[in-house]
Structures are given as C-alpha cells and as structure tokens.
C-alpha cells in the first residue's frame, strides 16, 4: 500500500471501520471458498441451494393461504370443502418443507463454519506465539484474550447472519415484489418499497449511532477485563500490600463505565425497536387499507386480503431483526478487524527466506562486536565480543542493568543484534531457522513459570513424548525426585497457576529438570539458582556442573559463588566488558569483579 500523502485528509473512525470491514470480508472469504478444499465449496453450494429452496417454498405459503380462504368462503356445493382440505394439506407441507430446507442448509453448512472458526483461531494462536518478545512484554493479557474471543465469535456470527439472514431477506423481498407486481397493482409494490426504504434508512442511521456507543462499551469491557486479569495474576502482590479493597474499587470503577455505556445501548435499543415497529405497522396498515378497498370494490377477494396480510407479515418479521443483525454484523466486523490487525502485527524477528537448519558441531558461541538497545535512544550493549569454546562454561557477571541478561535474549534470538554478529559454530543466528536454534539451546531462567498442570506435565514439557523413566531421571538430576515422591499425588500433583503451589526453589528445580530432559548441546543459565537457599544451591550447582559436561554453558549470574569454577568470567558494566579471566585471575587483578566478590562475601557473612 503506497504511503498516504501528507496533505491527505485524515480518515474518521467510521471511515476506518468501513475500510477495515471490507478488508475483513476479503480475508474471511478464503475460509468460505478455499482453493484447496473442494468439499468446502460443495457444501457452500448445496447450503445455498437449500436456502433458495426454503425461500421459494416460503414465498408460496401466503398464496396457498389466500386460496384456502377463498375456497372456504364460497357458499357453493360441498365438494369445494375437499379442495380446501387439499389446500390445507399443501399449506402444511410448504411450512414443513420450508423448515426442512432451512435445517438441511444449517446441517450442510455447519462443518464449513466450524472449520473456518478452528482455522482462524489456530492461525491467531500460532501467530501470537510467533510475535517477538518486544510485543509480549508490552501486551495486556486480558485485553488480548478478549480480542481473540470476540474476533472468533464475530466470524461465527458473520458467517451465519450474513449468509443466512441478510441474503435470504433480500431473496424473500425480491420474490414478494415479483408476486405483488404480477398479482396486484403497482400501488402495493410502491407502499412495500417505501416502507422497506424508510425502515432501512431509519435502522441504519440509528444503528450507526448505536455502534459508536457499542464501541465505548467494548472499550470499557476490555478495560475491566484487563484490570481483573492483571489483579488476579498479581494476587500475591495485592495481598502483600493489603490492596484488596483498592483493587475492587479499581475494577468497580471500570465496570461503572461499562454499566453506563451498556445502559445507553439498552435505551437506544428500545427507541430503535419502537421506531421500527411504527414504520412496519404504518406500512402494513397502508397495504391492508388498499386491500380492503379492493375487496369492497370487488377487485380482490377475501383470500387476496389474507394473502396480502400474510406476505407483509412474512416480510416484516425478518425485517424486524434487521437492526440488531446489522448492528451485530458491524460489531462483528469491528471485532474481527481487531483480530486481523493482530494477525497483521509483524514479528520483529523472523526467519530469513533462505534460512538453514543450525548444525551443531561443537557448540561454540561467538559474540562479535555486538551492539544492541531495546530503544534506539538507549544502547544496552556497546561492542561486546565474547567467545565460549565447545564444552566451556563462560559466566557473565555485572551489576543490575549492565546488559548480562540481554546477551541471553540475543543468543536465543528473542531480539536481533543492532550491529555486529552472534554466531554458533560459525553460523550467524540470523541465517538459521529459529526452530533449530531454539532446539539447540536449553534455558533455565531466573524466574521459572510453570503451566497450570501436573509436575509430570511440566517436566515432560522439555521433551515431547518423554517416558516416565526419562522424567524421573531428569528430576533426580535436578534434586527434586525425592520431594515429588513425598507428595500425596507424586508426579500428578497440580502446581497451580504459574506454579504458585510450589515454593520458589521447587519451581526452579522443576524448571531445571525440564531443561535437563531437553538435553540440549548449549545451556543458558540465567541466574538459575537465584531462588534457592545456600544448601540447595550447592546441590543444584553440582547437578548443573554435571549436566554441563560436554556442553557449552553460558551462565548469567548475580551470585558470584555459583560461577567460581567457570572456565572464563566476563565482567560487564554499562554494556562494556571491563574485565575477563578466571575467578582467581580476576581476584588478583583486584578490580570490579573483586569488588563485587568481597561485597557479596561480606553480605553473606552478615546474613
């Protein structure tokens, strides 16, 4: 899309939504008519045939009703009664076939609609996982889940009502107009056209106004949901500060805004419904007056009067729902537009077109003059060069904000370097697939987050299809097997949301077991023992040292006691390497590392 001219007028919210609506319809169409799914096309065609048949049958029902009335009102011989019975049977059959074709239509189309919902939901879910770390650290979980939920529901609504409400209504109007033109004079058709025209204009105008109110209501709903999710995710923090009433007031304030917007939509809905009923009643009365005059003049029969009434009622009933259907279609387009906006959100990090699979020959990690900043205005790493030879344990230390954790994120390619290169066995990580890169690196983060499932599931997450024996071996290596076996439900013990039922140390050991089960050639330990007590830390450190044999280990550490045995220690300060060497070498230098070491030793002796 070409860039807009700086002199181009800004689009209004309504114009943007219409443009977004057209884009949404274009994006949904392939799900209804996929080029590679012939069975979907066949079902769409057959459902449309069933729809047309149901409306053709429905168009004949008022005609049969009118003829039955004429036959029954005739005072001639009794054999006419037999004709009336036949007409009554035919009338019953038309109603049965009308319903039958509608149900057949729904049954045929149901797999198409469900496939579209599933495909869109899966595409959205996969895309969210493809988005970069930069997006996920700024997203709002509650608002995001609402966008996906409303978007998927919007697809279902759009498919059902656009195809099976608006389309059939237009077809029914055309069939009724044809009957009025052929069987009655032009006045009936004019009254019908004016009634429908006024009805549609009134409905669309009022609904456009109501869509604005609905937009506000959705914003308030998203805000309230976000506050609720945010508060629940931070349950412990709320408790620490005794902020339950404060959180409740914050949530209630958001719900008050939703309540006010919802009340406005309810009041305007009442006005819309009354206005629609007035227009429909005026049109119906006008047509019936014409028909009554025709009967009085002898131009029409009583059956014709009943037939006109039946046709008007048959048309006006679906018209009655036009306002709500139109509003919901507009809202569905808005909701789906938000979801498609999410799908169009580009990933900061993506595989190159010619990306190859990472081939590990030894596991050497090489940072070559790496520059990086989360924001262009603020550099984090300023020309860092580090090499970790195969089988080496290289530790990166430094004060908070020095950039040590950033190196780990760049290695896993959550972000791309701004300048320089990061290579594994001579292969630039930007030139290999993310899948193969992630498979080669095992990460134990500072704060292990667990799934709300069993301990077995969380450990087995490290290796798809892991056996119980493999899970237990990994747990033993992480020094947590005995603890698990001491629990009433053992490996089936639920850990709670984000692992809250376990202590910090227990969570960390489950995370370590998970990574050990993955058995990667490269280990990234991002302050992996920071949540453990001294005794457990020593046990885990020994387990990690054993697990690191034959692997390249990059350790990011704050507690220096955990990396004293490292083959090489890199000291970072403000994004620059200030010292490098072994533990003993750095202590002899008596520089920044020695200062950090003595400071921590003093703190531990005081503790």
C-alpha positions in Angstrom: 0.0 0.0 0.0 1.5 3.4 -1.0 2.2 5.9 1.8 -0.5 8.5 2.3 0.1 12.0 1.1 0.9 14.4 4.0 -1.9 16.5 2.6 -4.5 13.7 2.5 -7.4 14.2 4.9 -7.4 12.0 8.0 -10.0 9.3 7.9 -12.7 9.3 10.5 -13.3 6.4 12.9 -16.3 5.4 10.8 -14.4 5.5 7.5 -11.6 3.5 9.0 -14.0 0.9 10.3 -15.7 0.6 6.9 -12.3 0.2 5.2 -11.4 -2.4 7.9 -14.8 -4.1 7.3 -14.1 -4.5 3.6 -10.6 -5.8 4.4 -12.1 -8.3 6.9 -14.6 -9.6 4.4 -11.8 -10.1 1.9 -9.8 -12.0 4.5 -12.8 -14.2 5.6 -13.8 -15.2 2.0 -10.9 -17.7 1.6 -12.2 -19.6 4.6 -15.6 -19.9 3.0 -14.2 -20.7 -0.5 -10.7 -22.2 -0.1 -8.9 -23.0 -3.3 -7.6 -26.3 -2.0 -10.8 -27.6 -0.2 -13.3 -28.9 -2.8 -15.5 -30.4 -0.1 -16.0 -26.9 1.5 -17.0 -25.4 -1.9 -19.5 -28.2 -2.4 -21.1 -27.7 1.0 -21.4 -24.0 0.5 -23.1 -24.5 -2.9 -25.5 -27.1 -1.5 -26.3 -25.0 1.5 -27.1 -22.1 -0.8 -29.4 -24.3 -2.9 -31.2 -25.4 0.3 -31.5 -21.8 1.3 -33.1 -20.8 -2.1 -35.5 -23.7 -2.0 -36.6 -22.8 1.5 -37.4 -19.2 0.4 -39.2 -20.3 -2.8 -41.4 -22.6 -0.7 -41.9 -19.8 1.8 -43.0 -17.4 -1.0 -45.8 -19.8 -2.0 -47.2 -20.2 1.5 -49.3 -16.9 1.7 -50.6 -17.6 -1.8 -52.0 -21.0 -0.7 -53.4 -19.4 2.5 -55.3 -16.9 0.4 -56.7 -19.6 -1.9 -57.8 -21.7 1.0 -59.7 -18.7 2.5 -61.4 -18.1 -0.9 -62.5 -21.8 -1.2 -63.8 -21.9 2.4 -65.7 -18.7 2.0 -67.5 -19.9 -1.1 -71.2 -21.0 -0.4 -71.4 -23.4 -3.3 -71.5 -27.2 -3.2 -69.7 -29.2 -0.6 -67.1 -30.6 -3.0 -65.3 -27.3 -2.5 -64.5 -28.4 1.0 -62.4 -31.2 -0.4 -60.4 -28.5 -2.3 -59.9 -26.6 0.9 -58.6 -29.7 2.7 -56.2 -30.2 -0.2 -55.0 -26.6 0.1 -54.7 -27.0 3.9 -52.5 -30.1 3.4 -50.4 -28.3 0.8 -50.1 -25.4 3.2 -48.8 -27.7 5.9 -46.4 -29.3 3.5 -45.0 -26.0 2.4 -44.3 -25.0 6.0 -42.7 -28.4 6.6 -40.5 -28.1 3.5 -39.6 -24.5 4.5 -38.3 -25.6 7.9 -36.8 -28.8 6.4 -34.8 -26.9 3.8 -33.6 -24.4 6.5 -32.4 -27.2 8.8 -30.8 -29.0 5.9 -29.0 -25.8 5.0 -27.7 -25.4 8.6 -26.6 -29.1 8.7 -24.7 -28.8 5.4 -23.0 -25.5 6.3 -22.1 -26.4 9.9 -18.8 -28.1 9.0 -17.8 -25.2 6.9 -18.4 -22.7 9.7 -16.7 -24.8 12.3 -13.7 -25.4 10.1 -13.4 -21.6 9.5 -13.6 -20.9 13.2 -11.0 -23.5 14.0 -8.6 -22.4 11.3 -8.8 -18.7 12.2 -8.5 -19.5 16.0 -5.4 -21.7 15.3 -3.9 -19.1 12.9 -4.3 -16.4 15.5 -2.9 -18.6 18.3 0.1 -19.6 16.2 0.8 -16.0 15.1 0.8 -14.8 18.7 3.5 -17.3 19.6 5.4 -16.1 16.5 5.4 -12.5 17.7 8.6 -11.1 19.2 9.5 -10.7 22.8 9.1 -6.9 22.3 5.4 -7.4 21.6 4.8 -9.8 24.5 6.4 -7.7 27.2 4.1 -4.8 26.2 0.9 -6.7 25.6 -2.1 -6.9 28.0 -3.1 -10.5 28.5 -6.7 -9.7 29.5 -7.3 -7.4 26.6 -5.6 -9.8 24.1 -7.7 -12.7 25.2 -10.8 -10.6 24.8 -9.8 -9.5 21.2 -9.3 -13.2 20.2 -12.6 -14.3 21.9 -14.6 -11.5 20.3 -12.9 -12.0 16.9 -13.6 -15.7 16.7 -17.2 -15.2 17.8 -17.5 -12.4 15.2 -16.5 -14.9 12.5 -19.3 -17.3 13.5 -21.9 -14.5 13.7 -20.8 -13.0 10.3 -20.9 -16.4 8.6 -24.3 -17.2 10.0 -26.2 -13.9 9.7 -24.6 -12.5 6.6 -25.3 -15.7 4.6 -28.5 -16.8 6.3 -30.2 -13.6 7.4 -29.3 -10.8 5.0 -29.1 -13.0 1.9 -32.4 -14.8 2.5 -34.1 -11.5 3.4 -33.1 -9.9 0.1 -34.2 -13.0 -1.8 -37.6 -13.0 0.0 -38.1 -9.3 -0.7 -37.4 -9.9 -4.4 -39.9 -12.9 -4.6 -42.5 -10.9 -2.7 -42.0 -7.9 -5.0 -42.5 -10.2 -8.0 -45.8 -11.5 -6.6 -47.0 -8.0 -5.9 -46.1 -6.8 -9.4 -47.8 -9.8 -11.1 -50.8 -10.4 -8.9 -51.6 -6.9 -7.5 -51.3 -3.4 -8.9 -48.3 -1.1 -8.7 -49.6 0.7 -5.6 -48.9 -2.3 -3.4 -45.4 -2.6 -4.6 -44.8 1.2 -4.1 -46.1 1.0 -0.5 -43.9 -2.0 0.1 -40.8 -0.3 -1.4 -41.4 2.9 0.6 -41.9 1.0 3.8 -38.8 -1.0 3.4 -36.8 2.0 2.2 -37.8 4.2 5.2 -37.3 1.2 7.5 -33.7 0.5 6.2 -32.7 4.2 6.3 -34.0 4.6 9.9 -32.5 1.4 11.0 -29.0 2.1 9.6 -28.9 5.7 10.8 -29.9 4.8 14.4 -27.7 1.7 14.3 -24.6 3.7 13.2 -25.2 5.9 16.2 -25.5 2.8 18.4 -22.3 1.3 17.0 -20.4 4.3 18.5 -22.0 3.6 21.9 -21.2 -0.1 21.5 -17.6 0.7 20.7 -17.3 2.6 24.0 -19.0 -0.3 25.8 -16.4 -2.7 24.3 -13.6 -0.5 25.4 -14.9 -0.4 28.9 -15.4 -4.2 28.8 -11.8 -4.7 27.7 -10.5 -2.3 30.3 -12.5 -4.1 33.1 -11.4 -7.5 32.0 -7.7 -6.4 31.8 -7.9 -5.0 35.3 -9.4 -8.2 36.6 -6.8 -10.4 34.9 -4.0 -8.2 35.9 -5.1 -8.2 39.5 -5.5 -12.0 39.6 -2.1 -12.6 38.1 -0.6 -10.3 40.8 -2.6 -12.0 43.6 0.4 -12.1 46.0 1.3 -8.5 45.4 -2.3 -7.5 46.2 -2.1 -9.4 49.4 1.3 -8.1 50.4 0.0 -4.5 50.3 -3.5 -5.2 51.6 -4.9 -3.8 48.4 -8.0 -5.9 48.0 -10.4 -3.0 48.5 -8.2 -0.8 46.3 -8.3 -3.5 43.5 -12.1 -3.9 44.0 -12.6 -0.2 43.7 -10.4 -0.1 40.6 -12.4 -2.9 39.0 -15.7 -1.4 40.1 -14.7 1.9 38.5 -14.1 0.2 35.2 -17.4 -1.8 35.5 -19.2 1.5 36.2 -18.0 2.9 32.9 -19.2 -0.4 31.2 -22.6 -0.1 33.1 -23.1 3.5 31.9 -22.3 2.5 28.2 -24.4 -0.6 28.4 -27.4 1.4 29.7 -27.1 3.8 26.8 -27.1 0.9 24.4 -30.2 -0.6 26.1 -32.1 2.7 26.0 -31.3 3.4 22.3 -32.3 -0.2 21.5 -35.7 0.4 22.9 -36.0 3.5 20.8 -34.8 1.6 17.7 -37.3 -1.2 18.3 -40.2 1.2 18.8 -39.3 3.2 15.6 -39.0 0.0 13.6 -42.4 -1.2 14.8 -44.0 2.1 14.0 -42.7 2.0 10.4 -43.7 -1.6 9.9 -47.2 -1.0 11.3 -47.7 2.0 9.1 -46.7 0.0 6.0 -48.8 -2.9 7.0 -51.9 -0.7 7.7 -51.4 1.1 4.3 -51.3 -2.2 2.4 -54.3 -3.6 4.3 -56.3 -0.4 3.6 -55.6 -0.8 -0.1 -56.6 -4.5 0.0 -59.8 -3.7 2.0 -60.8 -1.1 -0.6 -60.1 -3.7 -3.3 -62.3 -6.2 -1.6 -65.1 -3.7 -1.2 -64.9 -2.7 -4.9 -64.9 -6.3 -5.9 -61.4 -6.2 -7.4 -60.0 -8.5 -4.8 -61.3 -11.5 -2.8 -61.2 -12.0 0.9 -58.4 -14.6 0.2 -56.4 -11.9 -1.5 -56.8 -9.7 1.6 -55.5 -12.5 3.7 -52.7 -13.2 1.2 -51.5 -9.6 1.2 -51.5 -9.6 5.0 -49.6 -12.9 5.1 -47.0 -11.6 2.7 -46.5 -8.4 4.7 -46.1 -10.2 8.0 -43.8 -12.7 6.4 -41.5 -9.9 5.2 -41.8 -7.7 8.3 -40.8 -10.4 10.7 -37.3 -10.8 9.4 -37.1 -7.1 8.8 -37.8 -6.6 12.5 -34.4 -8.2 13.2 -32.5 -6.2 10.6 -31.4 -3.5 13.1 -29.9 -5.9 15.6 -28.5 -8.1 12.8 -26.9 -5.0 11.1 -25.5 -3.8 14.4 -24.1 -7.2 15.2 -22.6 -7.5 11.7 -21.0 -4.1 12.1 -19.7 -5.1 15.5 -18.5 -8.5 14.3 -16.6 -6.7 11.5 -15.0 -4.4 14.2 -14.1 -7.3 16.4 -12.8 -9.3 13.5 -10.9 -6.3 12.3 -9.1 -6.1 15.7 -8.2 -9.8 15.4 -6.9 -9.4 11.8 -4.9 -6.3 13.0 -3.3 -8.7 15.4 -2.6 -11.2 12.6 -1.0 -8.5 10.6 1.2 -7.5 13.5 4.7 -8.1 12.2 7.2 -10.1 14.1 10.4 -8.2 14.9 12.4 -11.4 14.5 11.6 -13.8 11.6 13.4 -16.5 9.6 15.3 -15.3 6.5 13.9 -16.6 3.2 16.9 -18.8 2.8 17.3 -19.8 6.5 19.1 -23.1 7.0 18.9 -25.6 9.9 21.5 -24.9 12.6 24.2 -27.6 12.6 25.9 -28.1 15.9 29.5 -29.4 15.6 30.8 -28.4 19.0 28.6 -25.6 20.3 31.0 -22.7 20.1 29.3 -19.3 20.9 30.8 -16.2 19.4 29.7 -12.6 20.0 31.5 -10.4 17.6 31.3 -6.6 18.4 27.7 -6.9 19.4 25.7 -3.7 19.8 22.1 -3.7 20.9 19.4 -1.5 22.5 15.8 -2.1 23.3 15.2 1.5 22.2 17.3 3.3 19.6 17.9 6.1 22.0 19.3 3.9 24.7 22.1 1.4 24.0 22.5 -1.6 26.2 25.4 -3.4 24.7 28.2 -1.4 23.2 30.6 -3.6 21.2 30.7 -6.8 23.2 32.9 -9.6 22.0 32.8 -12.9 23.8 33.8 -16.5 22.7 32.7 -19.6 24.5 34.6 -22.6 23.2 32.9 -26.0 23.0 32.5 -27.6 26.4 33.4 -24.4 28.2 31.5 -22.7 31.0 31.5 -19.0 30.5 30.0 -16.8 33.1 28.8 -13.2 32.6 28.5 -11.0 35.7 27.9 -7.4 36.4 25.7 -5.0 38.3 22.0 -4.6 37.5 21.4 -3.0 34.1 24.9 -3.9 32.8 23.3 -6.0 29.9 24.2 -9.5 31.0 20.6 -10.9 30.7 20.3 -9.2 27.3 23.1 -11.4 25.9 21.0 -14.4 26.8 18.0 -13.0 25.0 20.1 -12.3 21.9 21.5 -15.8 22.0 18.0 -17.3 22.0 17.1 -14.7 19.3 14.3 -13.0 21.1 15.9 -9.9 19.5 18.3 -9.4 16.7 21.6 -7.5 17.3 21.7 -3.9 16.0 25.3 -4.2 14.9 27.9 -7.0 14.8 27.1 -10.7 14.8 26.2 -13.6 17.1 27.3 -17.0 15.8 27.1 -20.6 16.9 29.7 -22.9 15.3 30.4 -20.1 12.8 26.7 -19.8 11.7 25.1 -16.4 12.2 21.9 -17.0 14.2 20.0 -14.6 11.8 20.7 -17.0 9.0 19.3 -20.2 10.6 15.8 -21.2 11.5 14.5 -20.2 14.9 13.1 -23.7 15.4 16.6 -25.3 15.0 18.2 -22.6 17.1 15.7 -23.0 20.0 16.1 -26.8 19.8 19.9 -26.4 20.4 19.6 -24.2 23.5 18.3 -25.1 26.9 17.4 -22.2 29.1 16.9 -22.1 32.9 15.6 -18.6 33.6 15.8 -16.6 36.8 12.0 -17.0 37.4 10.7 -20.3 36.2 7.0 -20.1 35.2 5.1 -23.4 35.2 1.9 -24.4 33.4 -1.2 -24.9 35.5 -0.9 -28.7 35.2 0.8 -31.6 37.0 4.5 -31.8 37.9 4.9 -34.6 35.3 3.5 -32.4 32.6 5.8 -29.5 33.4 8.9 -31.6 33.5 7.9 -33.6 30.3 7.4 -30.3 28.5 11.2 -30.4 27.9 10.9 -33.4 25.6 7.8 -34.2 23.6 6.9 -37.9 24.2 9.2 -38.3 27.2 8.8 -41.5 29.2 8.2 -41.7 32.9 11.7 -43.1 33.4 13.2 -40.1 31.5 11.1 -37.7 33.5 12.3 -39.3 36.8 15.9 -39.3 35.7 15.8 -35.6 34.9 14.1 -34.9 38.3 16.8 -36.8 40.1 19.5 -34.8 38.3 17.7 -31.6 39.5 17.5 -32.9 43.1 13.7 -32.9 43.2 12.6 -36.5 42.7 12.5 -37.4 46.4 10.5 -34.3 47.1 8.0 -35.2 44.4 7.7 -38.8 45.6 6.9 -37.4 49.1 3.8 -35.6 47.8 0.4 -37.4 48.2 -0.1 -37.4 44.4 3.5 -37.7 43.4 4.2 -36.6 39.8 0.4 -36.0 39.3 0.5 -33.1 41.8 -1.0 -29.9 40.3 1.3 -26.9 40.6 -1.4 -24.2 40.3 -1.4 -21.2 38.0 2.2 -20.1 37.2 3.3 -22.8 39.7 2.1 -20.9 42.8 1.5 -24.1 44.8 5.3 -24.7 44.8 8.0 -22.7 46.6 10.5 -20.6 44.5 13.2 -23.3 44.9 10.8 -26.1 44.0 9.7 -24.3 40.9 13.3 -23.6 39.9 14.2 -27.3 40.3 11.2 -28.3 38.1 12.4 -25.8 35.5 16.0 -27.2 35.7 14.6 -30.8 35.3 12.6 -29.7 32.3 15.7 -28.3 30.7 17.9 -31.3 31.5 15.2 -33.5 29.9 15.6 -31.5 26.7 19.3 -32.4 26.6 20.5 -29.5 24.5 24.1 -29.0 23.3 24.1 -25.5 24.7 22.9 -24.5 28.2 21.9 -20.9 29.1 21.6 -20.4 32.8 20.1 -17.1 33.6 20.6 -16.8 37.4 19.3 -20.3 37.6 20.0 -20.7 41.3 18.9 -17.3 42.5 15.7 -18.5 44.1 17.4 -21.3 46.1 18.8 -21.5 49.6 22.5 -22.0 50.1 22.3 -25.7 50.7 20.0 -26.4 47.8 22.0 -24.0 45.6 25.1 -26.2 46.2 23.2 -29.4 45.2 21.8 -27.8 42.1 25.2 -26.3 41.2 26.7 -29.7 41.3 23.9 -31.1 39.2 24.3 -28.3 36.7 28.0 -28.8 36.5 27.5 -32.4 35.8 24.8 -31.6 33.2 27.1 -29.1 31.6 29.9 -31.6 30.8 30.3 -32.0 27.1 28.1 -28.9 26.6 28.8 -25.2 26.1 27.4 -23.4 29.2 26.7 -19.7 29.3 25.9 -18.6 32.8 24.4 -15.2 33.7 24.9 -14.8 37.4 24.4 -12.3 40.1 25.5 -14.5 43.0 29.2 -14.9 42.2 29.6 -18.0 44.4 27.7 -20.0 41.7 30.3 -19.3 39.0 33.6 -19.5 40.8 34.5 -22.7 38.8 33.7 -21.2 35.4 36.4 -21.6 32.7 36.1 -17.9 32.0 34.3 -15.0 33.6 33.2 -11.8 31.7 32.5 -8.7 33.8 30.1 -6.3 32.2 29.5 -2.7 33.2 27.1 -0.4 31.3 27.2 -2.6 28.2 31.0 -2.8 28.0 33.4 -5.6 29.0 35.6 -4.3 31.7 37.4 -7.5 32.9 37.8 -11.1 31.7 39.5 -14.1 33.2 39.1 -16.9 35.7 37.9 -16.4 39.3 41.4 -16.5 40.7 42.8 -14.2 37.9 40.1 -11.6 38.5 40.6 -11.6 42.2 44.3 -11.0 41.7 43.5 -8.0 39.4 41.5 -6.6 42.4 39.2 -4.7 40.1 35.5 -4.6 39.6 35.0 -8.4 40.0 37.0 -8.4 43.2 34.9 -5.5 44.5 31.6 -7.4 43.7 33.0 -10.6 45.3 34.1 -9.1 48.5 30.9 -7.1 48.8 28.8 -10.3 48.4 31.0 -12.2 50.8 30.5 -9.5 53.4 26.8 -9.6 52.9 26.6 -13.4 53.3 28.8 -13.3 56.5 26.5 -10.7 58.0 23.4 -12.7 56.9 
